[in-house]
Amino acid sequence: MRDSSLALQYPLHLITAHHSDYLHSQFWNLASEGMDIQPVYLHPDTGANAGIIEHQLVNVATKRGQITCTARFSDTLRKDTILIYQGSWHCMATALIC
């Protein structure tokens, strides 16, 4: 059951899935997308409601921390869910502060 007080503060569900092309953090550095800032995937309507445009840098925050990602739209996701693939080390590898 969803905690309604937390839902007000964190209205979206975050899924952290394994990417089909990578093994945890291995091999991200071999692909051109591994050199980019980690994308967060969200439904276009969710982005529009939040005033987010595709490829915009956005801050994704949970109770445990936060990360800066590049917004990417996908109409295959539910409107209440966002997706970040596990394993990208871009921020650590390039000394960016996330």
N, C-alpha and C positions, 0 to 999 in steps of 0.2 A: 504494500500500500504506500502511496506517495505521501510524504509529509507536506501538508499544505503550506506551512510557514517556510519551508525550504523551497518549495515550488515558486513562491513569490520572488525569492532572491535568485534562484537558479531555475528559470522556466523551461530549459531545454535538457533533454537527455543526451549525454555524451557517450558515444560508442568508440572504443579504441580497439580497432580490429587489426589482425595481421594482414599485411599486404601480400597478395598472391605472388609477387615477383621477388620478394625479399625474405630473408630469414632473420627475424628480429631486427637487429641493427646492421647485420652483414649485408654487404653489396650496395647499400644506399649510395656510397661514395663512388660507385662505378657508373651510375646513371646520371644523366643531366638533371633529372628532377631531384636527385639527392643533393644537388648543390643549391637548390632553391630553398626558401623559407618554407617550412612545413605547411601544407595546405590543410584547411578545415573545410569539409564539405557540408553544405546545408541546402535545404530546399530554396528555390528562388523566391517563393512567397515569404519564407522566414527572413531571408535577406532584405526583401523589400519592406517588410514590416519593421525591421530594425534600422532601416536607412543604410544598409550595406550594399555596396556595388561589387561586382565580381572583380577579383584580383586586388581588392583593398586589403590593407593590413588591419587585422582585428585582434583584439585581446580575448582569449578564451580563459575563463577563470572558474575554478572550483573551490571548495573549502580547503583543498590541499595545495593549491598553487595556481599558477597561471602561465600562459604561453602566448606569444605573438605568432599569428598564423596568417596566411594568405587565404582570403575567402574564395572558395570555388563552389559554383552552384551545381546541384544535381537534383533533377526532379524524381529520382528513384528513392530519395530519402523521405521519411515522414516529416511533416512540418514541425514537429516537436522534438526532432532529433538532429544532432550533428555528429560527424564522423571525423576522427583523426586517426590515421594509420600509425601503428607502433613502429618504433625503431629509428626514425630520422634523428640524426645528431647534428644537423646543420648548425644550430646555435652554438653548440659546444665546439664543433670542429672549426668554425670560423671566428670564434671569440665574440660573437654577437651576444648582447645581453637581451634575454627574452623576458 
